[in-house]
């Protein structure tokens, strides 16, 4: 044990203490580590900053962008809606489908992001079933962690271990190398949680607990919009074809306010926003608000050659991903006070339609476009979610008062969902060929997502979780410093003295336990950075294949089930599930042991010694 090794180990202990206490940001600790290594002369400048040139850092950043693209296009949200539909009111079905869905999505995008998306889904389902959210929140977090065992790109620890193999001149893992192990653990995890959930008996949520965001249904009822919505298809030969909306004067003649158009585009229907200069085409489907009850719909359809279509949901509530709704009011200094909606040219100016008006808390029935606006009036606007969010930013006239609960499910690039799925499938296919490096395949997918408008440049940079990137980069010098100072050899000798005489199986057990213990104090990514070189050195000293030892580190790093602070996924569900520290220990420790047994038995079968 030389002085330089003592310095490196002391620095490691300090970093672990800072990680555990949480008083200093983890990325800041990582940067301080780099500074300490350079100033002390332990590592050269290029060695300390080598992490920034690691291709896996680029790959991890690209995967953050791809995951955000799936969120922005509504792919993850649609999966959540499907989950609620198929599970119904069965808690057992919900738990099974929830874990399978989260593990499946988490195999290709950030598990933290997936769990964050599904937390409100679980809360709403628990409210509907009058069941405790604690019975579903921990299965949700466990599934998020298990998703890291499903594919090579599912979690940074897998990529870190694979990078260490490549650095040693060995062949890396394939895209689905980890999948058989992950599938077995997922199946056991579902069975385990179906039994263990009964130990989680938190409070049942009451519908009256706290403030609740209003929904489309609430606003439709308050503004008396029931029965006003129509879907009308434009038949070939209609006089509306090629005409501008303002020229048709549908609102004046029929009380028909067109708030959107369904139009075929590339083999699918999309919602097209309309304004005064919008022109109609044959087979367009008009979403119309019929504010004049006295108008004969058959006469309107006959004159304009329109065909009534089936309308699902009350007042286009089934179109909530595309058609937004919000309450808006004028500020006291607005120059628009005293003017009517028609005089303002609201639809042409802001791309939105005013469909309801409240004065003194009472909704005014019928058309409201010719009523002068007064201070204190609240009007209901309908249209594109993007335009609604921009309304308060255009000028200084409006304030958006209330956004309904559906706003959180709306996706800014909802119509591009098929393109996002194509980009994801293409990335996976390119990675499977082994002809194109994984970081390049991910970058190609990112560029295509930008091309297809699944994500814009600003959102792409925001999607990257920079603290995680800096943490990985900052922890990489530790592994190099331990190797240079003989720390890796010291740990390997200690483990060999402890279990080397019992064969490689016992060494896999020791390796898993060491990873699990370290993972209690630092992130799973940092654990993989530290343990990957130790695992390969252990295999070399025993004269066996390095692959089972490398795979054990990857699996053990994802098995962060034991405490709420061992992974951000666990921390996310701590509050909504109303858990205590002991809840995670009670369920996490037995399941971690179960995962260890599966790994010790299965890994040598798939990756022989």
Helices and strands as residue ranges (DSSP letters): H 3-21, H 26-40, H 45-48, G 50-53, H 55-72, H 75-87, H 91-106, H 111-129, H 134-146, G 147-149, H 156-167, H 179-196, G 197-199, H 216-222, E 229-234, H 245-248, H 250-254, E 256-264, E 269-272, E 285-290, H 297-304, E 306-308, G 314-319, E 323-330, H 341-344, H 346-350, E 352-359, E 362-364, E 378-384, H 385-391, E 398-403, G 405-408, G 414-416, H 417-433, H 438-451, H 457-463, H 466-484, H 487-499, G 500-502, H 504-518, H 524-542, H 547-558, H 568-576, H 581-606
